[in-house]
């Protein structure tokens, strides 16, 4: 899976809202958004590094970045989470209500989430047997009957197709209109020009 390159931001500011504590030695790149919902908190530890375009959205708990933790560009952390000391989260990763242990490295594009929801995996229904298209069908009719039907000529049905006079053929009117638009002098490509005498 290839990751899309991040677009540079035109906004040099960092957005911070809610109960957020940022250590003065932390480095935060432009375009980062730190948003703590009511009764939630974001804590950025000493020496932590937050890359360009990182979004931290705390709700129903605390997002805590440990000492020296590093978040690559475009990381999204939602809910409550704890990133351990000196942990490294690769760019464009998403963390939802999950923790990253100290010194753990998460590769770019990772998805780490809450596993409390259990999904029931259903077995696939068995497919019906399909007949082999290359297998010849069994002959059930006697040979004499087949010979008798082969020798009979098919009945000939005669039908005259009559054209009502003055009824235009469907589409002919449109073709004629197109020809008049393309050749306003009334000459089409199929008509031969007579050489001057």
C-alpha positions, 0 to 999 in steps of 0.5 A, a space after each residue: 500500500 502506498 501512502 499519499 504524500 502530505 500536502 504542505 500547509 499554508 497556515 503556520 499556526 498550531 490550533 489548540 483548544 480545550 484543556 491542553 498542557 504543552 511542555 515548553 521543550 516540545 516541538 510542534 510543526 505547523 498545521 497541528 490541531 490539538 483539541 480536547 473535548 469537555 472533561 478531556 485533556 491533552 498532555 504533551 511531555 518534554 521533548 515530544 515532537 508533533 509533526 505537520 498536520 497531526 490531529 489530536 482529538 481527546 474525548 472521554 479521557 486523556 491523550 498523553 504524549 510521553 517524554 521524547 515521543 514522536 508523532 510523524 506527519 499526518 498522525 490522527 489520535 482520537 479518544 483516549 490514548 497514551 503514547 509512551 516515552 520515546 515511542 515513535 508513530 510513523 506518518 499517516 497513522 491512526 490511533 483510536 482509543 489505544 496505547 503505544 508502549 514506551 520505545 515502541 515503533 509504529 510504521 507509517 500508515 498503521 491503524 491501531 484501534 479499540 478491539 473491544 467490539 467483537 465481530 462475528 465472522 460468518 462462514 461463506 455459503 457453499 457454491 453449487 456445483 457447476 457443470 463442466 462446459 467442455 464435457 459432452 452431454 449424454 445422447 438420449 434421443 435414438 439415432 433414427 429420430 435424429 436422422 428423420 429430423 435432419 432430412 426435413 427441410 424447414 418450412 418456408 414462410 413468405 411475407 411481404 414487407 410493405 412500406 407505407 408511402 410518405 412515412 419517414 424512416 426513423 432517423 433519416 430526418 435527423 441524418 438529413 438535418 445533419 447533412 444540411 448543417 454540414 453541407 449548406 450548399 446541398 452537396 454531399 461527399 457521395 455526389 460526384 461533381 460534373 467537370 465543367 464542359 
